[in-house]
Amino acid sequence: MFGRFAFVTHAGGLALFQPGDAEPDRKRADIDLGAPLAQLANFETRRPALDAVVHGRFADVATGEGGGEIFDVGPAGYPLREPDEAPSPRSVAPLARAIVGEGVAADTRAVAFWGSRLVVADGRHGLRVVDVSTPAAPVLEQTVSALPGGGRIANTSALILAEVPTRTFALVGDGNSVHTVNLTPAVDFRTQLKAAAADPEAFRGFRLSQERWGPMTPFDPKNATRTIFTFPASGPVVALARGLALDRLADQSGRRLRDAWPIGARALDERTFARMRSVRVTEVPSSFDTRGDGLGCVVRLGDKGSTTSDPATGRCTPANVP
């Protein structure tokens, strides 16, 4: 389940269903009466889909030797259109494929999102980390397979991520063992800002990553030599249970920002969810890039006329802000 949608992996790909209440112009199914689920879309993969993870409007699907396939599932669930517009044609073709063309045959069995990266249990090749800050152009960042003291991660079958306030770990099933791999960067990302400005292409993933805008993004100097713990299991590890999530600053469609328990926090309603996922944006004329992402001021469509930009600083100010 993802929000109010159900994503189901099958031999032919990834199917999107809406089991609950729908908007009036959508298909709907009343599952309490045993009616069939309303299928909104089917995203075909080259090989059987073994696992999938959805993050924002993108879904990454593990397909074994077919690697990972990335789909834009947002328009299927939340069409980007004005109320008086007809739905635009949507594509169910993959945006890109990851973990293919890396010199060895892929063996992708499980996937998980970590910020702007995709963590992949790649079977006999160990654990892979892929930069998906640009979903249409994934880049393999690193492969983790060597174990401290010898041995290799060589039969990954299941994967989940676990987070504490300052650390991120990947728990991966590997034959009769579970390995806990510390993924936390060893250096403070702010030390890369100058290098990223000097060589934008080499730091493409860093410049577009969400972590760059989080001043509290953690790092772990002790992880320069990667920390890996191994726990033996009584038999082959088939699946790993996901723990209960803590309260978050955003719903499951967005990047995990920080665990939070603020007084007055509430669950976002359905209308707010839809607005967060379907907002259409445009760039303010005469504004210029002040962040390093190649864009000027970005505002919601319709707010462009009421927003002014300062030609000296590039900053934009809505008309209703003093």
C-alpha positions as CSV (number, residue, x, y, z in Angstrom):
1,M,0.0,0.0,0.0
2,F,1.1,3.5,-0.8
3,G,-1.2,6.3,0.4
4,R,-4.6,5.3,-0.9
5,F,-3.2,3.1,-3.7
6,A,-2.1,-0.5,-3.9
7,F,0.9,-1.5,-6.0
8,V,1.1,-5.2,-6.9
9,T,4.1,-6.8,-8.5
10,H,3.4,-9.7,-10.8
11,A,4.9,-11.8,-13.6
12,G,4.2,-9.1,-16.1
13,G,5.2,-6.0,-14.2
14,L,3.6,-3.6,-11.7
15,A,-0.2,-3.0,-11.4
16,L,-1.7,0.1,-9.7
17,F,-5.1,-0.4,-8.0
18,Q,-7.3,2.0,-6.0
19,P,-9.1,-0.1,-3.4
20,G,-10.8,2.7,-1.4
21,D,-12.9,5.7,-2.2
22,A,-12.1,7.5,-5.4
23,E,-12.9,10.9,-6.8
24,P,-16.1,11.0,-8.8
25,D,-14.4,10.9,-12.2
26,R,-12.3,7.9,-11.3
27,K,-12.9,4.2,-11.3
28,R,-13.8,2.9,-7.9
29,A,-14.4,-0.4,-6.1
30,D,-16.2,-1.1,-2.8
31,I,-13.9,-3.8,-1.4
32,D,-16.3,-4.3,1.6
33,L,-18.8,-5.9,-0.7
34,G,-16.2,-8.1,-2.4
35,A,-16.1,-6.2,-5.6
36,P,-13.0,-6.5,-7.8
37,L,-10.4,-3.8,-7.3
38,A,-10.3,-0.9,-9.8
39,Q,-7.0,-1.2,-11.7
40,L,-5.8,2.2,-12.8
41,A,-2.7,1.2,-14.7
42,N,-0.3,-1.6,-15.5
43,F,3.4,-0.9,-16.0
44,E,5.0,-3.8,-18.0
45,T,8.5,-5.0,-17.2
46,R,10.8,-7.1,-19.4
47,R,11.1,-9.7,-16.7
48,P,8.9,-10.7,-13.7
49,A,8.7,-8.0,-11.0
50,L,10.1,-9.3,-7.7
51,D,9.9,-6.2,-5.6
52,A,8.9,-2.5,-5.9
53,V,9.2,0.7,-3.9
54,V,7.3,3.9,-4.6
55,H,8.7,7.3,-3.7
56,G,6.8,10.5,-4.7
57,R,5.6,10.0,-8.2
58,F,8.2,7.3,-9.2
59,A,8.2,3.6,-8.7
60,D,11.4,1.4,-8.9
61,V,10.8,-2.2,-9.7
62,A,13.3,-5.1,-9.2
63,T,13.2,-7.5,-12.1
64,G,16.0,-10.0,-11.4
65,E,18.3,-10.2,-14.5
66,G,16.4,-7.3,-16.0
67,G,17.8,-4.9,-13.3
68,G,15.7,-2.1,-11.9
69,E,13.1,-0.4,-14.0
70,I,11.9,3.1,-13.1
71,F,8.4,4.3,-13.9
72,D,6.5,7.6,-13.5
73,V,3.3,6.4,-11.8
74,G,2.2,9.9,-10.7
75,P,-0.1,10.7,-13.6
76,A,-1.9,7.4,-13.2
77,G,-3.0,8.2,-9.7
78,Y,-3.0,12.0,-9.7
79,P,-3.4,13.4,-13.2
80,L,-1.7,16.8,-13.6
81,R,-4.4,18.9,-15.1
82,E,-6.7,21.8,-14.4
83,P,-10.3,21.0,-13.3
84,D,-11.6,21.9,-16.8
85,E,-9.0,20.1,-18.8
86,A,-9.3,16.6,-20.2
87,P,-6.8,14.0,-18.9
88,S,-3.6,13.9,-20.9
89,P,-2.3,10.6,-22.3
90,R,-0.1,8.9,-19.8
91,S,2.9,6.7,-20.6
92,V,3.4,3.3,-18.9
93,A,6.8,2.8,-20.4
94,P,9.8,2.8,-18.1
95,L,11.7,6.1,-17.8
96,A,15.0,4.3,-17.3
97,R,16.7,1.0,-16.3
98,A,19.2,0.8,-13.5
99,I,21.9,-1.9,-12.7
100,V,22.2,-2.9,-16.3
101,G,25.2,-2.5,-18.6
102,E,27.6,-2.5,-15.6
103,G,29.8,-5.3,-17.0
104,V,28.0,-8.1,-15.2
105,A,24.4,-9.5,-15.5
106,A,22.0,-7.9,-13.0
107,D,20.4,-10.0,-10.3
108,T,18.1,-7.4,-8.7
109,R,15.8,-8.9,-6.1
110,A,14.8,-6.1,-3.7
111,V,14.8,-2.3,-3.7
112,A,14.4,0.5,-1.1
113,F,14.6,4.3,-1.3
114,W,17.1,6.4,0.7
115,G,16.8,10.1,0.1
116,S,17.7,10.7,-3.6
117,R,19.3,7.2,-3.8
118,L,18.0,3.7,-4.6
119,V,19.4,0.9,-2.5
120,V,19.4,-2.4,-4.3
121,A,19.8,-6.0,-3.1
122,D,21.5,-7.3,-6.3
123,G,21.6,-11.0,-5.6
124,R,25.1,-12.4,-6.1
125,H,26.6,-8.9,-6.6
126,G,25.9,-7.7,-3.1
127,L,24.3,-4.3,-2.2
128,R,24.2,-1.5,-4.7
129,V,23.6,2.2,-4.2
130,V,22.2,4.1,-7.2
131,D,21.9,7.9,-7.6
132,V,18.3,8.5,-8.8
133,S,18.2,12.2,-8.2
134,T,17.4,12.3,-11.9
135,P,15.0,9.4,-12.3
136,A,15.4,9.2,-16.1
137,A,19.2,8.9,-15.7
138,P,20.2,6.6,-12.8
139,V,23.9,6.3,-12.0
140,L,25.5,3.5,-10.0
141,E,27.4,5.1,-7.1
142,Q,28.8,2.2,-5.2
143,T,28.7,-1.6,-4.6
144,V,29.0,-3.1,-1.1
145,S,30.0,-6.7,-1.1
146,A,33.2,-7.1,1.0
147,L,32.6,-8.1,4.7
148,P,35.0,-7.1,7.5
149,G,37.4,-9.9,8.2
150,G,36.8,-11.6,4.8
151,G,33.9,-13.0,3.0
152,R,31.4,-11.4,0.7
153,I,27.8,-10.5,0.5
154,A,26.9,-12.7,-2.4
155,N,23.3,-13.9,-2.2
156,T,21.1,-11.0,-1.2
157,S,17.4,-11.8,-1.2
158,A,15.6,-9.2,1.0
159,L,16.2,-5.6,1.9
160,I,14.8,-2.9,4.3
161,L,16.2,0.4,5.6
162,A,16.4,1.3,9.2
163,E,17.0,4.8,10.5
164,V,17.9,6.4,13.8
165,P,18.3,10.2,14.2
166,T,21.8,10.3,12.9
167,R,22.4,7.0,11.1
168,T,20.9,5.1,8.2
169,F,21.3,1.3,7.9
170,A,20.5,-1.2,5.2
171,L,19.4,-4.6,6.5
172,V,19.9,-7.2,3.8
173,G,19.2,-10.9,3.8
174,D,22.2,-12.9,2.5
175,G,21.7,-16.7,2.5
176,N,21.5,-17.7,6.2
177,S,22.6,-14.3,7.5
178,V,21.3,-10.8,7.9
179,H,23.9,-8.0,7.3
180,T,23.4,-4.5,8.7
181,V,25.3,-2.0,6.6
182,N,25.9,1.5,7.7
183,L,25.1,3.7,4.7
184,T,25.6,7.1,6.4
185,P,28.1,9.3,4.5
186,A,31.5,9.6,6.3
187,V,31.9,13.3,5.4
188,D,29.8,16.4,5.9
189,F,28.0,17.1,2.6
190,R,28.7,20.8,3.0
191,T,32.4,20.2,2.3
192,Q,31.4,19.3,-1.3
193,L,29.6,22.6,-2.1
194,K,32.6,24.3,-3.6
195,A,33.7,21.3,-5.6
196,A,30.1,20.9,-6.9
197,A,30.1,24.5,-8.1
198,A,33.4,24.1,-9.9
199,D,32.4,20.8,-11.7
200,P,28.6,20.6,-12.0
201,E,28.5,17.5,-14.2
202,A,30.7,15.4,-11.9
203,F,28.5,16.4,-8.9
204,R,25.1,16.2,-10.8
205,G,23.5,13.9,-8.2
206,F,24.7,16.0,-5.3
207,R,23.5,19.2,-6.8
208,L,20.0,17.8,-7.4
209,S,19.8,15.8,-4.2
210,Q,17.2,16.7,-1.5
211,E,19.9,16.1,1.2
212,R,21.7,19.2,0.0
213,W,19.0,21.5,1.3
214,G,18.7,19.8,4.7
215,P,21.2,21.5,7.0
216,M,20.8,18.6,9.5
217,T,21.6,15.8,7.0
218,P,23.7,13.5,9.1
219,F,27.2,12.1,8.5
220,D,29.4,9.6,10.4
221,P,33.2,10.1,10.4
222,K,33.6,6.6,11.9
223,N,32.1,5.1,8.8
224,A,35.1,5.9,6.6
225,T,35.7,2.2,6.9
226,R,32.2,0.9,6.4
227,T,30.6,-0.6,9.4
228,I,28.8,-3.9,8.8
229,F,27.3,-6.2,11.4
230,T,26.3,-9.8,10.7
231,F,23.6,-11.8,12.4
232,P,23.2,-15.5,11.7
233,A,19.8,-16.9,10.9
234,S,18.5,-20.4,11.4
235,G,17.7,-20.8,7.7
236,P,17.7,-18.9,4.4
237,V,16.4,-15.4,4.8
238,V,13.4,-14.9,2.5
239,A,11.9,-11.6,3.8
240,L,12.5,-8.9,6.3
241,A,9.7,-7.2,8.2
242,R,9.5,-3.4,8.1
243,G,9.4,-1.8,11.5
244,L,6.7,0.7,12.6
245,A,7.5,4.2,11.2
246,L,7.7,7.2,13.5
247,D,5.7,10.3,13.0
248,R,7.1,12.3,10.0
249,L,7.0,15.8,8.6
250,A,5.5,14.6,5.4
251,D,3.4,11.6,4.2
252,Q,4.8,8.5,2.5
253,S,4.9,10.2,-0.9
254,G,7.8,12.5,0.1
255,R,11.3,12.2,1.3
256,R,11.7,11.4,4.9
257,L,12.8,14.7,6.4
258,R,13.0,14.2,10.2
259,D,11.1,12.2,12.8
260,A,8.9,14.7,14.7
261,W,6.4,14.8,17.5
262,P,5.4,18.5,17.5
263,I,2.4,19.6,19.5
264,G,-0.5,20.2,17.2
265,A,0.7,17.8,14.5
266,R,-2.0,16.1,12.6
267,A,-2.5,13.7,9.7
268,L,-2.9,15.4,6.4
269,D,-6.3,15.1,4.7
270,E,-7.0,13.6,1.3
271,R,-7.4,17.0,-0.4
272,T,-4.0,18.2,0.9
273,F,-2.3,14.9,-0.2
274,A,-3.7,15.5,-3.7
275,R,-2.5,19.1,-3.8
276,M,1.0,18.1,-2.7
277,R,1.3,15.4,-5.4
278,S,-0.3,17.2,-8.3
279,V,0.8,20.8,-8.0
280,R,1.9,22.4,-11.3
281,V,4.7,24.8,-11.3
282,T,6.4,27.3,-13.6
283,E,9.4,29.6,-13.6
284,V,9.1,33.3,-12.9
285,P,10.4,35.4,-15.9
286,S,13.5,37.5,-15.3
287,S,14.5,35.4,-12.2
288,F,17.8,33.5,-12.2
289,D,19.5,30.6,-10.6
290,T,20.6,31.2,-7.0
291,R,20.7,27.6,-5.8
292,G,22.8,25.8,-8.4
293,D,20.0,23.7,-9.9
294,G,19.6,25.7,-13.1
295,L,16.2,27.2,-12.3
296,G,15.1,30.6,-11.3
297,C,12.2,31.1,-8.9
298,V,9.7,28.3,-9.2
299,V,6.1,29.0,-8.1
300,R,2.7,27.3,-8.5
301,L,1.0,27.8,-11.9
302,G,-1.3,30.8,-11.6
303,D,0.9,32.6,-9.0
304,K,3.5,33.8,-11.6
305,G,1.6,37.1,-12.2
306,S,1.5,38.0,-8.6
307,T,5.2,37.3,-7.9
308,T,8.0,39.8,-8.4
309,S,11.7,39.1,-8.7
310,D,14.6,41.3,-7.6
311,P,17.0,41.7,-10.6
312,A,19.9,42.2,-8.2
313,T,19.5,39.1,-6.0
314,G,17.2,36.9,-8.0
315,R,14.9,36.5,-5.0
316,C,11.2,36.3,-5.6
317,T,8.4,37.8,-3.4
318,P,4.7,37.0,-3.6
319,A,2.5,40.1,-4.0
320,N,0.8,39.5,-0.6
321,V,4.0,39.4,1.3
322,P,5.2,42.8,2.7
